[in-house]
């Protein structure tokens, strides 16, 4: 599509960061929106304009929302940055992710602290002073906890995982080795949303994947969020579930597998963000899904990529920032002595928008060339791309949220969140369904 159909205005510094986080938000959201506009063109024969404002895109990536006027607690009190014992030449730091109780308790057990929600941060702080950061990071990974040691960019680039990702693109789109004829996108009236009639199974839980599913839902796709009834969720699900059906399915049971088979028979896109190999054990790897549903587009997210020694390591945006050098680089830019996080979880959001873009690009390829397709995105790969955007002059403060807010109904109460930054001239993004708690809907596509 010619660039004349998208407008990405440059308004100068937007966020208080030395990295081009607003540009990353604007570009990735713009890519997802432009792909939807191209699908709309293929289905209607008409064109429309897309505009993405940098400030609006950056604020949409800040996870700011309220439920009935309450700001949900999105971080466990034990999550965050801790100082460790002295490394060679300088103190070490680790970031601990404790939002899920099983991750929290595994870290506490490793440190010899009492497990459970009543443990105070001071206990972990004292225990971690007996560890070197890199040693605790490794021990935590073996114990199933989620921890990252703070590194510089130079240290990350020399790390075996950093070297494995030296040429990692922000996303990969490739054909799977299965035969399927093209499935042309059905014609659409000009007033219809770009993705009407396309069905997306969303097996994601933490931010990046759910943002991808929410974006596709806003562009007209029928999105079903499939949660396991045995796994916890975070309160951000109230914001990321807009427009989705929300059902429970336990894939570890025969009944769950039968339900999945029924859903797959009509599915166009399969989103997942479990650790590499986790769903393959349940018959839901990309190649397996392509055999079961020829022509499907499989989109997967990983923390550190599906290559290298950390391919199966757990990770979230905040930890990938820490491990790959961003927190120390940001601290240095601001003259801080403590690692400094980026002002929003830009790796998650940019990855989510790239997943949405990749899904739509692969759908277009399938409609033209046939086959089944795989899209792969990693938080660390997105981080490498963010570094390539260069450093910027930070804004002095966060921009105001007030003029960007929108109110929605939800199954958790009145939801006030940042409105979608991508503006379509003909088919504005819409979320027809309110976000609802997991298990609200039956696991079947509406007729």
Backbone torsions as a table, in degrees:
resi	resn	phi	psi	omega
1	UNK	NA	135.1	178.4
2	UNK	-61.6	146.8	-179.7
3	UNK	-65.0	-14.1	178.5
4	UNK	-62.0	-16.3	-176.8
5	UNK	-92.5	1.2	175.8
6	UNK	-134.3	141.9	180.0
7	UNK	-124.6	120.6	178.8
8	UNK	-120.7	82.0	-175.4
9	UNK	-63.0	138.4	177.8
10	UNK	-99.5	113.1	-176.7
11	UNK	-110.8	13.7	179.2
12	UNK	85.0	-165.9	-176.3
13	UNK	-56.0	133.7	-176.8
14	UNK	-118.5	-44.6	-172.9
15	UNK	-117.5	152.2	177.4
16	UNK	-77.6	70.3	-179.8
17	UNK	-146.1	148.2	176.2
18	UNK	-85.2	-0.4	177.4
19	UNK	-107.5	156.0	-175.6
20	UNK	-80.8	58.6	-175.0
21	UNK	-68.4	-35.7	178.6
22	UNK	-67.9	-39.5	176.6
23	UNK	-62.9	-41.4	178.9
24	UNK	-62.7	-42.1	178.3
25	UNK	-64.6	-46.3	-177.9
26	UNK	-63.7	-43.6	-176.2
27	UNK	-69.9	-44.3	-176.8
28	UNK	-71.8	-40.6	176.0
29	UNK	-66.1	-38.4	176.6
30	UNK	-61.1	-39.4	178.9
31	UNK	-63.5	-43.9	179.8
32	UNK	-63.6	-43.3	-178.9
33	UNK	-68.2	-40.2	-179.4
34	UNK	-65.8	-36.6	176.5
35	UNK	-62.9	-39.9	177.1
36	UNK	-63.7	-40.7	178.8
37	UNK	-64.6	-34.3	178.4
38	UNK	-69.7	-40.9	175.5
39	UNK	-61.4	-41.8	178.0
40	UNK	-60.4	-40.6	177.3
41	UNK	-63.0	-43.8	-179.8
42	UNK	-63.3	-31.6	-175.8
43	UNK	-89.2	-23.6	-176.4
44	UNK	-115.8	-19.4	-174.4
45	UNK	80.3	3.0	-178.3
46	UNK	-114.3	163.2	-179.4
47	UNK	-114.1	157.3	171.3
48	UNK	-144.6	164.1	-179.1
49	UNK	-94.9	148.3	174.9
50	UNK	-125.6	135.5	176.1
51	UNK	-130.3	135.1	177.1
52	UNK	-130.7	115.0	177.8
53	UNK	-80.9	135.5	-175.7
54	UNK	-63.0	-44.5	-179.6
55	UNK	-63.3	-45.5	-179.2
56	UNK	-63.3	-40.3	179.5
57	UNK	-65.1	-42.2	-179.8
58	UNK	-64.3	-42.7	-179.2
59	UNK	-68.7	-31.7	176.2
60	UNK	-63.5	-21.9	-179.3
61	UNK	-90.9	11.9	-175.1
62	UNK	-99.6	2.2	177.9
63	UNK	54.3	36.5	-179.4
64	UNK	-93.9	118.3	176.3
65	UNK	-158.6	160.6	174.8
66	UNK	-129.6	154.7	175.4
67	UNK	-123.2	114.5	-174.7
68	UNK	50.7	40.1	177.6
69	UNK	83.0	-2.7	-178.8
70	UNK	-99.3	134.3	174.1
71	UNK	-87.5	111.9	-177.3
72	UNK	-60.9	147.7	174.8
73	UNK	-78.9	110.2	-174.4
74	UNK	-97.3	-6.8	-178.5
75	UNK	-129.3	134.9	172.3
76	UNK	-66.7	149.2	-176.4
77	UNK	-63.5	-21.6	179.7
78	UNK	-92.1	-8.1	176.4
79	UNK	-72.5	146.6	174.6
80	UNK	135.2	-162.2	-171.1
81	UNK	-95.0	138.3	178.4
82	UNK	-135.3	144.3	175.2
83	UNK	-88.8	135.2	179.8
84	UNK	-105.8	-177.2	174.5
85	UNK	-64.0	167.3	-172.1
86	UNK	-65.4	129.0	167.4
87	UNK	-85.2	179.4	177.0
88	UNK	-65.3	113.5	173.8
89	UNK	89.5	-20.5	-176.8
90	UNK	-163.0	157.4	175.2
91	UNK	-63.7	150.6	176.7
92	UNK	-102.2	158.6	179.4
93	UNK	-132.0	146.3	171.8
94	UNK	-130.2	151.3	171.4
95	UNK	-111.8	129.8	-177.2
96	UNK	-110.0	133.9	175.6
97	UNK	-105.9	112.8	-175.2
98	UNK	-123.5	20.9	-176.6
99	UNK	-66.4	-27.9	174.9
100	UNK	-101.5	137.0	-172.5
101	UNK	-61.3	-35.9	-178.0
102	UNK	-70.2	-34.0	175.2
103	UNK	-69.3	-42.1	178.6
104	UNK	-60.3	-48.0	-175.2
105	UNK	-69.1	-31.3	176.6
106	UNK	-66.8	-38.3	176.3
107	UNK	-66.2	-42.6	179.8
108	UNK	-64.4	-41.7	177.8
109	UNK	-60.7	-42.7	-180.0
110	UNK	-61.8	-34.7	-178.5
111	UNK	-85.9	-6.8	-177.7
112	UNK	77.6	21.7	178.9
113	UNK	-97.2	155.4	175.7
114	UNK	-60.7	138.3	178.7
115	UNK	-86.6	161.1	178.1
116	UNK	114.4	167.8	-173.8
117	UNK	-71.8	-12.2	-176.1
118	UNK	-86.5	-9.3	178.9
119	UNK	-63.0	133.8	-178.5
120	UNK	-90.2	154.5	-178.1
121	UNK	-59.9	-31.7	-178.4
122	UNK	-61.3	-32.9	179.8
123	UNK	-65.9	-43.1	177.3
124	UNK	-67.1	-39.5	-179.8
125	UNK	-58.8	-46.4	-179.9
126	UNK	-66.4	-42.1	-177.8
127	UNK	-65.4	-37.8	-177.2
128	UNK	-72.0	-17.8	177.6
129	UNK	-69.5	-10.1	177.6
130	UNK	-93.2	0.9	-177.6
131	UNK	-116.9	151.6	164.0
132	UNK	-85.3	145.5	-173.3
133	UNK	-58.5	-48.5	-176.3
134	UNK	-66.1	-33.5	-179.9
135	UNK	-71.4	-39.5	178.3
136	UNK	-68.5	-37.5	177.0
137	UNK	-57.3	-47.7	-178.9
138	UNK	-66.5	-45.2	-179.4
139	UNK	-64.0	-37.8	179.4
140	UNK	-65.4	-40.6	178.9
141	UNK	-61.6	-41.0	179.0
142	UNK	-67.6	-30.0	-178.7
143	UNK	-86.0	-4.7	-179.8
144	UNK	85.7	12.3	173.2
145	UNK	-87.1	172.4	-176.2
146	UNK	-123.5	104.5	-172.4
147	UNK	-142.0	146.7	174.2
148	UNK	-135.7	136.0	173.3
149	UNK	-85.2	141.9	179.6
150	UNK	-75.6	129.4	178.5
151	UNK	-127.7	160.2	168.4
152	UNK	-83.0	167.0	175.1
153	UNK	-59.3	-39.6	-179.0
154	UNK	-64.4	-40.3	178.5
155	UNK	-67.5	-39.8	178.4
156	UNK	-65.9	-42.3	-178.6
157	UNK	-63.4	-28.4	178.8
158	UNK	-87.5	-12.7	-178.9
159	UNK	-70.8	146.2	-180.0
160	UNK	-54.1	-37.7	178.4
161	UNK	-72.5	-38.3	176.2
162	UNK	-61.3	-39.4	178.4
163	UNK	-67.8	-36.1	178.5
164	UNK	-64.8	-23.7	-177.8
165	UNK	-104.6	16.6	-174.4
166	UNK	-58.0	-30.4	179.7
167	UNK	-117.2	26.0	-176.1
168	UNK	-72.6	121.1	175.1
169	UNK	-79.5	164.6	178.7
170	UNK	-65.8	-24.6	173.7
171	UNK	-155.8	155.8	175.3
172	UNK	-122.8	138.1	173.9
173	UNK	-126.5	119.1	-177.3
174	UNK	-144.3	152.3	178.9
175	UNK	-77.5	142.1	173.7
176	UNK	-89.9	154.8	-174.2
177	UNK	-82.9	60.2	174.2
178	UNK	-136.5	148.4	-178.2
179	UNK	-92.1	135.9	171.8
180	UNK	-155.4	135.3	176.6
181	UNK	-68.9	161.7	175.2
182	UNK	-61.7	143.5	172.7
183	UNK	-113.8	90.9	-176.6
184	UNK	-56.1	141.0	176.7
185	UNK	-67.8	131.0	-177.2
186	UNK	-65.7	151.6	177.7
187	UNK	-61.8	154.8	-174.1
188	UNK	-141.6	140.1	172.7
189	UNK	-67.2	147.8	-173.5
190	UNK	-59.2	-24.2	-179.0
191	UNK	-83.7	-8.9	-177.1
192	UNK	-79.0	151.9	177.7
193	UNK	-66.9	152.4	-172.5
194	UNK	-56.6	-37.9	-171.1
195	UNK	-106.2	15.4	179.0
196	UNK	-54.7	133.3	178.2
197	UNK	93.8	-12.4	179.2
198	UNK	-93.3	137.3	-175.2
199	UNK	-111.8	134.5	-175.8
200	UNK	-126.2	123.2	170.7
201	UNK	-92.5	123.5	-174.9
202	UNK	-111.8	99.8	177.7
203	UNK	-104.2	53.6	-179.6
204	UNK	-124.1	161.4	-173.3
205	UNK	-134.6	-33.9	-170.6
206	UNK	-118.6	97.1	165.1
207	UNK	61.6	-72.9	-172.0
208	UNK	-58.5	-54.3	179.1
209	UNK	-61.9	-48.5	176.5
210	UNK	-58.6	-34.8	176.2
211	UNK	-64.1	-39.6	177.3
212	UNK	-60.9	-47.2	179.7
213	UNK	-64.0	-41.1	178.2
214	UNK	-62.5	-39.6	179.8
215	UNK	-63.9	-45.9	179.5
216	UNK	-63.6	-37.0	176.7
217	UNK	-63.8	-40.5	179.4
218	UNK	-64.9	-23.8	179.1
219	UNK	-95.5	10.6	169.5
220	UNK	111.1	-7.1	-178.6
221	UNK	-72.0	152.1	171.6
222	UNK	-86.4	108.5	-175.0
223	UNK	-112.2	128.5	175.1
224	UNK	-114.9	118.5	174.6
225	UNK	-82.9	119.5	177.7
226	UNK	-104.6	113.9	176.6
227	UNK	-108.3	146.6	169.0
228	UNK	-78.1	136.5	178.4
229	UNK	-68.7	-8.8	-177.1
230	UNK	-101.6	-2.3	-176.1
231	UNK	-109.4	144.9	179.7
232	UNK	-79.2	166.7	175.2
233	UNK	-133.2	167.9	175.3
234	UNK	-106.8	161.8	-173.2
235	UNK	-67.4	-17.0	176.8
236	UNK	-61.0	-14.6	179.1
237	UNK	-60.2	-25.8	178.6
238	UNK	-64.9	-32.6	179.3
239	UNK	-87.6	-39.6	-174.6
240	UNK	-80.8	-7.1	-179.1
241	UNK	-94.2	5.1	179.2
242	UNK	-56.6	132.3	176.9
243	UNK	84.1	-2.2	-172.9
244	UNK	-105.4	148.0	158.6
245	UNK	-73.1	149.9	-177.2
246	UNK	-135.6	111.4	-173.0
247	UNK	-128.6	158.7	174.6
248	UNK	-102.3	133.2	172.8
249	UNK	-147.3	129.1	176.5
250	UNK	-100.1	103.6	-175.9
251	UNK	-72.2	-6.7	178.2
252	UNK	-87.3	3.2	178.6
253	UNK	-115.5	157.0	177.7
254	UNK	-62.7	-39.3	179.8
255	UNK	-64.0	-40.1	178.1
256	UNK	-64.7	-40.1	178.1
257	UNK	-66.0	-37.9	177.8
258	UNK	-65.8	-40.3	177.6
259	UNK	-63.6	-43.3	179.3
260	UNK	-61.4	-42.5	179.5
261	UNK	-59.2	-40.5	178.6
262	UNK	-65.1	-42.6	179.7
263	UNK	-66.6	-41.2	-177.6
264	UNK	-61.7	-28.1	-176.4
265	UNK	-61.0	-19.6	179.7
266	UNK	-119.2	4.2	-172.5
267	UNK	-83.6	137.9	175.8
268	UNK	-99.4	-36.6	-176.6
269	UNK	-132.3	135.2	179.2
270	UNK	-119.6	113.4	179.2
271	UNK	-100.8	134.7	175.0
272	UNK	-149.5	149.3	-178.1
273	UNK	-137.2	29.4	175.1
274	UNK	-81.2	163.6	179.6
275	UNK	-57.4	144.0	179.1
276	UNK	-50.7	128.6	178.9
277	UNK	96.3	-19.6	-174.6
278	UNK	-65.4	-46.1	-179.5
279	UNK	-79.9	-22.8	177.3
280	UNK	-60.8	-35.5	178.1
281	UNK	-65.1	-18.5	178.8
282	UNK	-104.2	13.8	178.6
283	UNK	79.9	19.4	-174.8
284	UNK	-121.2	26.1	170.6
285	UNK	-69.4	163.3	-175.3
286	UNK	-58.3	-47.1	-179.0
287	UNK	-64.9	-37.5	178.9
288	UNK	-66.1	-41.3	179.1
289	UNK	-65.9	-37.4	178.6
290	UNK	-64.9	-33.3	175.3
291	UNK	-68.9	-37.1	-177.3
292	UNK	-79.2	-32.0	-177.4
293	UNK	-138.8	78.6	-178.9
294	UNK	-54.9	136.5	-178.1
295	UNK	95.1	-2.3	-177.3
296	UNK	-72.3	153.9	172.2
297	UNK	-108.5	118.9	-179.0
298	UNK	-105.7	122.3	-177.8
299	UNK	-116.6	124.3	-177.5
300	UNK	-127.7	145.7	176.4
301	UNK	-118.8	137.4	172.8
302	UNK	-129.5	165.3	179.5
303	UNK	-78.0	-55.0	-172.5
304	UNK	-115.1	19.1	-178.6
305	UNK	90.0	166.2	178.6
306	UNK	-96.0	14.0	175.2
307	UNK	-122.7	158.5	174.6
308	UNK	91.2	171.0	-175.4
309	UNK	-67.1	-18.3	178.6
310	UNK	-101.1	18.5	-174.0
311	UNK	-57.5	-33.7	-177.6
312	UNK	-102.4	9.9	-176.9
313	UNK	-77.2	139.0	175.4
314	UNK	-69.3	149.6	177.5
315	UNK	-171.9	152.5	175.9
316	UNK	-129.1	168.7	-176.5
317	UNK	-48.4	-52.0	-174.8
318	UNK	-60.2	-36.2	-179.3
319	UNK	-76.8	-37.4	178.3
320	UNK	-65.5	-39.2	173.1
321	UNK	-54.1	-46.1	-176.6
322	UNK	-67.5	-47.8	-174.1
323	UNK	-67.2	-33.6	-170.3
324	UNK	-97.1	4.0	169.9
325	UNK	112.5	-11.5	-173.7
326	UNK	-65.6	-40.1	-174.1
327	UNK	-67.5	-39.1	177.3
328	UNK	-71.4	-38.0	179.0
329	UNK	-66.2	-40.7	178.3
330	UNK	-65.9	-40.6	177.8
331	UNK	-61.3	-44.1	179.8
332	UNK	-61.3	-40.4	-179.6
333	UNK	-63.7	-30.7	-178.2
334	UNK	-99.7	4.7	179.9
335	UNK	70.1	26.1	-178.4
336	UNK	-93.4	151.9	178.5
337	UNK	-98.1	-9.3	177.9
338	UNK	-109.3	137.7	177.5
339	UNK	-49.2	137.0	-174.2
340	UNK	-118.1	124.6	179.2
341	UNK	-74.5	155.2	172.3
342	UNK	-66.2	156.2	-172.7
343	UNK	-70.2	-9.0	172.9
344	UNK	-153.0	169.5	-178.9
345	UNK	-83.8	68.6	-173.0
346	UNK	-67.9	-29.5	178.0
347	UNK	-63.6	-42.2	177.8
348	UNK	-62.6	-51.1	-174.6
349	UNK	-68.2	-45.0	178.4
350	UNK	-61.4	-40.4	177.4
351	UNK	-62.9	-41.2	179.4
352	UNK	-62.3	-43.6	179.1
353	UNK	-68.2	-35.2	177.0
354	UNK	-68.4	-34.5	174.4
355	UNK	-62.1	-43.7	178.5
356	UNK	-64.4	-42.0	176.6
357	UNK	-61.7	-48.5	-177.9
358	UNK	-61.1	-39.9	178.6
359	UNK	-59.9	-44.0	-177.6
360	UNK	-72.5	-39.0	177.2
361	UNK	-62.1	-40.8	179.0
362	UNK	-68.3	-35.7	175.6
363	UNK	-61.2	-40.2	177.6
364	UNK	-65.1	-40.5	178.8
365	UNK	-65.9	-41.0	179.3
366	UNK	-62.8	-41.7	-178.5
367	UNK	-64.7	-27.6	-179.3
368	UNK	-92.8	-45.8	-170.5
369	UNK	-110.1	-10.5	-176.6
370	UNK	79.6	-167.0	-179.8
371	UNK	84.4	174.0	171.8
372	UNK	-108.9	153.3	-169.4
373	UNK	-133.3	148.2	177.7
374	UNK	-122.6	134.1	175.6
375	UNK	-118.6	128.0	-179.3
376	UNK	-123.7	130.0	177.9
377	UNK	-131.7	140.5	174.8
378	UNK	-129.0	147.1	177.3
379	UNK	-62.4	-40.0	179.5
380	UNK	-67.0	-36.2	176.8
381	UNK	-66.0	-39.6	175.4
382	UNK	-63.8	-36.7	176.9
383	UNK	-62.0	-41.6	177.6
384	UNK	-61.1	-41.4	178.2
385	UNK	-64.4	-41.8	178.6
386	UNK	-59.9	-39.9	176.1
387	UNK	-60.4	-37.6	-178.3
388	UNK	-67.1	-18.1	178.1
389	UNK	-75.3	-10.0	177.0
390	UNK	84.8	179.0	-179.2
391	UNK	-100.5	154.5	-175.3
392	UNK	-133.0	167.3	172.6
393	UNK	-77.9	121.6	-177.1
394	UNK	-68.5	147.3	167.7
395	UNK	-69.1	158.4	-176.6
396	UNK	-74.5	-26.1	-177.2
397	UNK	-157.3	169.5	174.9
398	UNK	-66.1	141.1	174.6
399	UNK	-69.3	156.4	-179.6
400	UNK	-70.1	143.4	-179.8
401	UNK	-87.6	-24.2	-165.5
402	UNK	-50.5	-45.7	-174.1
403	UNK	-78.1	-0.3	-178.5
404	UNK	-111.1	6.9	-172.5
405	UNK	-89.3	153.2	179.0
406	UNK	-144.8	148.0	-176.7
407	UNK	-108.7	138.4	-178.5
408	UNK	-135.0	151.7	167.5
409	UNK	-77.1	156.3	175.9
410	UNK	-158.3	166.0	177.4
411	UNK	-74.5	-3.5	177.3
412	UNK	-106.2	-2.1	-174.8
413	UNK	120.9	-172.5	-179.5
414	UNK	-68.1	121.8	-177.0
415	UNK	-102.4	121.4	174.5
416	UNK	-114.8	120.6	-175.3
417	UNK	-144.7	174.4	-179.4
418	UNK	-76.1	133.1	-178.5
419	UNK	-71.2	160.1	-177.8
420	UNK	-66.3	133.5	-173.4
421	UNK	-83.1	-20.1	-179.1
422	UNK	-81.4	120.7	-179.3
423	UNK	-105.7	121.9	177.8
424	UNK	-101.7	135.9	-178.4
425	UNK	-72.7	-23.2	-175.2
426	UNK	-119.1	-33.2	-174.8
427	UNK	-131.1	76.4	-179.8
428	UNK	-54.7	143.0	177.6
429	UNK	-58.8	136.4	179.9
430	UNK	-139.6	145.2	175.1
431	UNK	-118.3	102.0	-171.8
432	UNK	-73.3	-25.8	-178.7
433	UNK	-107.8	141.1	173.0
434	UNK	-72.7	152.3	174.0
435	UNK	-68.2	138.7	-176.1
436	UNK	-133.2	156.1	179.5
437	UNK	-61.5	152.3	178.0
438	UNK	-55.4	138.6	178.7
439	UNK	88.1	2.8	-178.7
440	UNK	-66.2	-38.6	-174.1
441	UNK	-106.3	153.1	174.3
442	UNK	-70.2	148.0	-178.9
443	UNK	-79.0	68.7	177.2
444	UNK	-150.6	146.7	178.9
445	UNK	-72.8	139.0	176.9
446	UNK	-62.8	146.7	178.5
447	UNK	-88.0	NA	NA
